[in-house]
Amino acid sequence: MFNQIRIFAVAWLVLAGLSLFGQSTDFRRKVGVGFHGGYTISEVNFRPGLLDPSINYKAISTFNYGLVLNFIGEPFAGIQIEVNVSQRGWIEEADSAYTYTRKMNYIEVPVLTHLSFGKKRMRYIFNLGPYVAFHQSFSETYEMFDDQAQIPESDSIDYYYGRVVDSPTDFGFIFDGGVGVHTKYGTFQVKARYTQAVTNLFKQYPEGQFRFSQTRNIYIGFAYYYNFYFRPK
């Protein structure tokens, strides 16, 4: 976990430092206001430490969408702030007896360093930075494959069944990259994003079960911004 934090921190500082280089005589500062949305693959890292090898953990298909405020104050660097609705979760299959699915809904607020390179019309974009997310609700579903199968009690191996997460506030890091096209109608972007939490969902668990319970997500989506330009001084 700490290695991941160091990697994200170093990369963020490098990207932020690039904004110190390069100027353009025809550059105009701008603020972009828009929205984004897309498809997310979400999972939870419960390993190492699980007692029951018969349980197979899988990723779940979810969504992420929200509002974006993008301020570009340098020729290729700026700051991006988002307010997102993010759904996360996981699927587990217990020895072909049943499938357990949990979906968790969050309000997520990333504060990102934004970089863009390329020509005036089409530019490559990169965003990196921390986020804070607030747990709102969760849902659970069970699909039984065997009439004799029983759902474990919440105090057994899968003690989190029916339990709210212990950490309602989640912290982590985001990195994404993609392509943006600038037109007179606004900016259109397609991008892929990786999100890694550093907060464990569950702080208390049976001894020997799992030591980490952090979410991680891969997102592919689309964004649109309408740009407001500042007059050059």
N, C-alpha and C positions, 0 to 999 in steps of 0.2 A: 504493500500500500504506500509506504513512504517513498519507494523508488518511483512510483507513478506520480506522486506529488512533486518530486524533484524534477522529473522530466517535463511535466506541464509548466512548472514555474520557470525553468530555464528557457523553454520555448517561448513562453509569454514575454519574458524580458527581451529576448532576441527580436521578436516581432515588433515589440513596442519601440525598441531602439532604432529599428530601420526608419522610423518616421523622422529621424533627425537628418536624414540624407535626402538630397534631391529637391529641387524647386522647379516650378513651371511658371512662365510669365503669363500664360493665359488661364491659369488655375483659378477657380472660384470655389470658395467654401460653400457647402450645401448641407441641408438637413433633409433626410429621406424619412417619410412616414408611410408605413404600409403594414402588410400582414404576410404570414407564411403558413404552410401546412404540409403535412406529408405522412408517410408510412414509417412506422417504427418497429424494429425487432428488439424486444426487451427481455432480459434475463437477470437472475440474481446469483451471485457467486457465494454459494453455501460451503464450498470446500476450502481447506481440508477439515477433517474431523468428523464427518458423518458416520454414525454407527451402522446404519442400515444400507448395505450395498444393493438391495433389491429395488431401491427407489431411483428412478431415472429422471433427472431434471432437464427440462427443455425450455427454449425461448418461446415467447408469446408475441403474436402480431398485434400491435396497438396503433396509436395515433399521437400526433403532436401538432398543435396549431397555436397561433398567437399573434400579438401585435408587436411591431418593430419600430424603434426610433434609431436612426442611423445618422451620426454627425461626422462629416468629413472635413477636417480642419487643415489637412496637409495634402499634397498632391496624390499620395497613395496610402494615407493612413487616417484612421479615425476611431471613433468609439461607437459601439452598437449596444443598445439596451433593449431587452425583450421582456414581455409578460406573456407567458405561455400556459396553456392547458396541456399537461403531459400525463399520459397513462403508462403505467409500468406494471410489471408482474412476472409471473412464471407459471409453468406447467410441470406437474410431476406425475409420473406413472408408477404405481406401486405393484410390481410383479404381475402385471396384466389383470389385477383385481379391480382397480378403479383408477380414475384420473382426477387429480385435484388441480383446479385452476384458480389463481388469485389475480385480480386486477385492482390496481391502486391508482387513485386520481390525485394529481398534484397541481398546484399553482407554482410555476417555475419562473425565476427572475435571473437571467444571465446578464452579466456585464462584461462585454467582450472587446478586445482589441481587434479592430477591423483593418485589413490590408487589401489593396487591389492593385494589380499590375496589368499592363497591356495597352492596347490602343484606346482611343477616345470612346469608340462605340462598344467594343467587346473587351471585357477585362476579366482576369482570373481573380477570384476572391478567396480570402482566408480569414477566419475568425477564431480567436482563442481567448479563454478566460474562465473565471469562476462563475458558479451559479449558486443560488439558494432556492430551495423548493419547500413548499408547505403541504403536508399531507392533508387531504380533504375527506376522502372516503375510500372504502374498499368493498369489493364483492368477491364471494367464493362460490364455485360450482363444483359438484361432484358427479362424475359419470361412472356408474358401477358396471363392470363387465362380468361379475360373478354374483349370482343371487345370494351366495353364502358369505360374500365379502362384507366386512364391517369397517366403517370409517374410524380411524384411531381417535382416542380421546385426546384432548388438548394437552394433557400432562404426560403423554407417551412420547414416542420418537418424534412425531411431527407436532410438537407441542404448540406451534403457532396457529393451528387450525382454530378459527373463530376469534383470534386475538388481534387487537389493533397493534400496529407497529410501536415499538418502544421509543423510536426517534421521529416525532412528528415534523421536525425540521431537518432537511437533508442538505448537505453541502457536497460540491464536487466540481469537476472541470469539464469544459466543452472544447472540442476542436472540430472545425469543419472547413470544407473547401468546395469550390464550384466555379461556375462561369456566370457572369452577368452581362446582359445586353442593355445598353443605354439608348433610349429613344426619347422623342419629344413628349411621349405619353407617360414616361416613367422608366424605371429600371426593372427588368425581369431577370430572375435568377433561378438556377437549378443547382442544388448542392447536396452533399452528403455530410453527415455529422456523427461524431462519436461522443458519447457522454459517459463519464465515469464518476460514480459516487465515491466519497471517502467516508461517509457515515454509515454505520451498520443499522439495518432495519430493526434488529432485535439485539438488545444489550444483555439480556438474561436468557440463558438456555441451559438445558440439562448438560451436566459435565460429560465431555467427550463427544458431543454432537457436532456442532460447527463453530468455528472461531470467527468467521466473517459472514456477513449477509449484506453485501453491497450491490446495488443495481448498476447495470451498464446497458447502454442502448446504442443502436445504430439506426440512423434516421436518413431517409432520402425524401427530399421535398422540393417545393417550389415557393418562391417569394416574389412579391411585387412591392415596389416603393414608388411613391410620388415625391419628386424632388423639389425643394424650395432653395433657390440659389441666393447667396448674398452678393451684393454689388462689390466689385473690387475697390479697394481704397485708392 
